[in-house]
Amino acid sequence: MSTAEPAEITGPLAVLVGPMGAGKSTVGRRLAGLLSAELVDSDAEIERRTGKRIPEIFADGEAGFRSIEEGVVAQLLSRPGIVLSLGGGAVLSADTRSRLAGHPVVYLTVTAERGFARVAGSDRPLLRADDPAARYAELLTARDATYRQVATLVVDTENHSPADLAAQVAERLKESR
C-alpha cells in the first residue's frame, strides 16, 4: 500500500471565472470557507495595489486596466491554497488564458437577465451605455465561449443558492483530484 504524500499545492485550489454578477465573489467566499482557504478577488487586489477604484483605473482606458489586471492575475495564480475570483474580463488576455491551463477553473454561468439584475445600478465601467442591459448581454455572448474554453468545470448558477453552489463546486473539485 502506497503512503505517498499528497501533491503539493502549487496554485489556487479553484479559480472562478464568469461575467459580472455571476456570483464569483459570493460563491467564492463560501467555497473558500469550505476549503479552509482565503478568497482573493483579483479586482479587489488591483484596487489595493493601485490605491484606485476600478472605475478610476478604467477612466484612463480599458487597455491600461487590462495590463494591470494581467500582471496581478499572473502573480495571484502562483499563490498556493487560495480561491481566486477573477474579474469578468480577465480571460480576454491570451497570457492569462495560457496561465490558467493546469489550474482548476470554474465557470459560473448566469443568464443575461439575472446577471444584469445583480449589477444594475452599479458603477461598472463596461455598462456605461445607452442600454446597459443590452450591453451586458453583448458582453456575456461575446465571452461565453472563452469562459468555457478555460474552464475545467462549468456550473449553472440558476436556481441554486450560493451555499449550494459552493458545496457543489467543492464536491466536484474533490472528485476531480
C-alpha positions as CSV (number, residue, x, y, z in Angstrom):
1,M,0.0,0.0,0.0
2,S,1.4,3.4,-1.0
3,T,2.0,6.1,1.6
4,A,2.8,8.8,-1.0
5,E,2.5,12.3,0.2
6,P,-0.3,14.4,-1.3
7,A,0.8,16.6,-4.2
8,E,2.0,20.0,-3.1
9,I,-0.5,22.7,-4.0
10,T,1.3,24.9,-6.5
11,G,-1.5,27.4,-7.1
12,P,-5.1,28.2,-6.3
13,L,-7.5,25.5,-5.1
14,A,-10.0,27.0,-7.6
15,V,-10.2,29.9,-10.0
16,L,-13.7,31.3,-10.5
17,V,-14.5,32.9,-13.9
18,G,-17.6,34.3,-15.4
19,P,-19.4,37.5,-16.1
20,M,-20.0,40.3,-13.6
21,G,-23.0,39.3,-11.5
22,A,-22.4,35.5,-11.8
23,G,-21.7,35.2,-8.1
24,K,-17.9,34.7,-8.2
25,S,-17.3,36.7,-5.0
26,T,-20.3,35.4,-3.2
27,V,-19.8,31.8,-4.1
28,G,-16.1,32.2,-3.7
29,R,-16.4,33.3,-0.1
30,R,-18.4,30.3,0.8
31,L,-16.2,28.0,-1.3
32,A,-13.1,29.3,0.5
33,G,-14.8,28.6,3.8
34,L,-15.5,25.0,2.8
35,L,-11.9,24.6,1.6
36,S,-10.4,26.4,4.6
37,A,-8.8,28.8,2.2
38,E,-8.6,32.5,1.7
39,L,-10.7,34.1,-1.1
40,V,-8.7,36.5,-3.2
41,D,-10.7,38.7,-5.6
42,S,-8.5,40.0,-8.4
43,D,-10.4,43.3,-8.8
44,A,-10.1,44.0,-5.0
45,E,-6.4,43.1,-5.3
46,I,-6.0,45.6,-8.2
47,E,-7.7,48.3,-6.2
48,R,-5.5,47.5,-3.1
49,R,-2.3,47.6,-5.1
50,T,-3.1,50.7,-7.1
51,G,-4.9,52.7,-4.5
52,K,-7.7,53.4,-7.0
53,R,-11.1,52.0,-7.6
54,I,-11.7,50.1,-10.8
55,P,-13.8,52.9,-12.4
56,E,-10.9,55.3,-11.8
57,I,-8.4,53.0,-13.5
58,F,-10.8,52.5,-16.4
59,A,-11.1,56.3,-16.8
60,D,-7.5,56.1,-18.2
61,G,-8.6,53.5,-20.7
62,E,-9.5,49.8,-20.7
63,A,-6.2,48.8,-22.2
64,G,-4.3,50.2,-19.1
65,F,-6.6,48.4,-16.8
66,R,-6.2,45.1,-18.6
67,S,-2.4,45.4,-18.5
68,I,-2.5,45.9,-14.7
69,E,-5.0,43.0,-14.4
70,E,-2.9,40.7,-16.4
71,G,0.1,41.3,-14.1
72,V,-1.9,40.9,-10.9
73,V,-3.6,37.7,-12.1
74,A,-0.2,36.2,-13.1
75,Q,1.1,36.8,-9.6
76,L,-2.1,35.5,-7.9
77,L,-2.1,32.3,-10.0
78,S,1.2,31.4,-8.2
79,R,-0.3,31.7,-4.7
80,P,-1.0,28.3,-3.3
81,G,-4.1,27.3,-1.5
82,I,-6.4,30.2,-2.3
83,V,-9.7,30.5,-4.0
84,L,-9.2,33.1,-6.7
85,S,-12.1,35.1,-8.2
86,L,-11.2,36.8,-11.5
87,G,-12.8,39.9,-12.9
88,G,-15.2,39.2,-15.8
89,G,-12.8,40.3,-18.5
90,A,-9.6,38.8,-17.2
91,V,-10.0,35.8,-19.6
92,L,-9.7,38.3,-22.5
93,S,-5.9,38.2,-22.1
94,A,-4.2,35.4,-24.1
95,D,-1.5,35.4,-21.5
96,T,-4.0,34.9,-18.7
97,R,-5.8,32.1,-20.6
98,S,-2.4,30.4,-21.1
99,R,-1.6,30.7,-17.4
100,L,-5.0,29.2,-16.4
101,A,-4.0,25.9,-18.0
102,G,-3.4,23.3,-15.3
103,H,-5.5,25.1,-12.7
104,P,-9.0,24.1,-11.6
105,V,-11.1,26.8,-13.3
106,V,-14.8,27.0,-12.5
107,Y,-17.1,28.9,-14.9
108,L,-20.1,30.1,-13.0
109,T,-22.8,30.6,-15.7
110,V,-25.7,33.1,-15.3
111,T,-28.4,34.3,-17.7
112,A,-28.1,37.8,-19.0
113,E,-31.3,38.8,-17.2
114,R,-30.2,37.5,-13.8
115,G,-26.6,38.7,-14.1
116,F,-27.7,42.2,-15.2
117,A,-30.2,42.4,-12.4
118,R,-27.5,41.7,-9.9
119,V,-25.2,44.5,-11.2
120,A,-27.8,47.1,-12.3
121,G,-27.2,50.5,-10.8
122,S,-23.6,49.8,-10.0
123,D,-20.7,51.8,-11.4
124,R,-19.4,49.1,-13.7
125,P,-17.4,50.9,-16.4
126,L,-18.3,48.4,-19.2
127,L,-22.0,49.0,-18.5
128,R,-21.9,52.8,-19.2
129,A,-24.0,52.6,-22.3
130,D,-27.4,53.9,-23.6
131,D,-28.8,50.4,-22.9
132,P,-26.8,48.8,-20.1
133,A,-28.9,45.6,-20.1
134,A,-28.2,45.1,-23.8
135,R,-24.5,45.8,-23.3
136,Y,-24.4,43.2,-20.5
137,A,-26.0,40.6,-22.8
138,E,-23.5,41.5,-25.6
139,L,-20.5,41.0,-23.2
140,L,-21.9,37.7,-22.0
141,T,-22.5,36.5,-25.5
142,A,-19.0,37.6,-26.6
143,R,-17.2,36.0,-23.7
144,D,-19.2,32.8,-23.1
145,A,-17.0,30.6,-25.4
146,T,-13.8,31.9,-23.8
147,Y,-15.1,31.2,-20.3
148,R,-16.0,27.6,-21.5
149,Q,-12.6,27.3,-23.2
150,V,-10.6,27.9,-20.0
151,A,-13.0,26.1,-17.6
152,T,-12.3,22.6,-16.2
153,L,-15.8,22.8,-14.6
154,V,-18.9,24.6,-15.7
155,V,-21.6,25.3,-13.0
156,D,-25.0,26.6,-13.8
157,T,-25.9,29.1,-11.0
158,E,-29.6,29.3,-12.0
159,N,-32.0,28.2,-9.1
160,H,-29.1,27.5,-6.7
161,S,-28.2,29.3,-3.5
162,P,-24.6,30.5,-3.1
163,A,-24.2,27.9,-0.3
164,D,-25.5,25.1,-2.5
165,L,-23.2,26.2,-5.4
166,A,-20.1,26.3,-3.1
167,A,-20.9,22.9,-1.8
168,Q,-21.4,21.6,-5.4
169,V,-18.1,23.1,-6.6
170,A,-16.2,21.8,-3.5
171,E,-17.5,18.3,-4.1
172,R,-16.8,18.3,-7.8
173,L,-13.3,19.7,-7.2
174,K,-12.7,16.9,-4.7
175,E,-13.9,14.3,-7.3
176,S,-11.6,15.6,-9.9
177,R,-8.4,15.3,-7.9
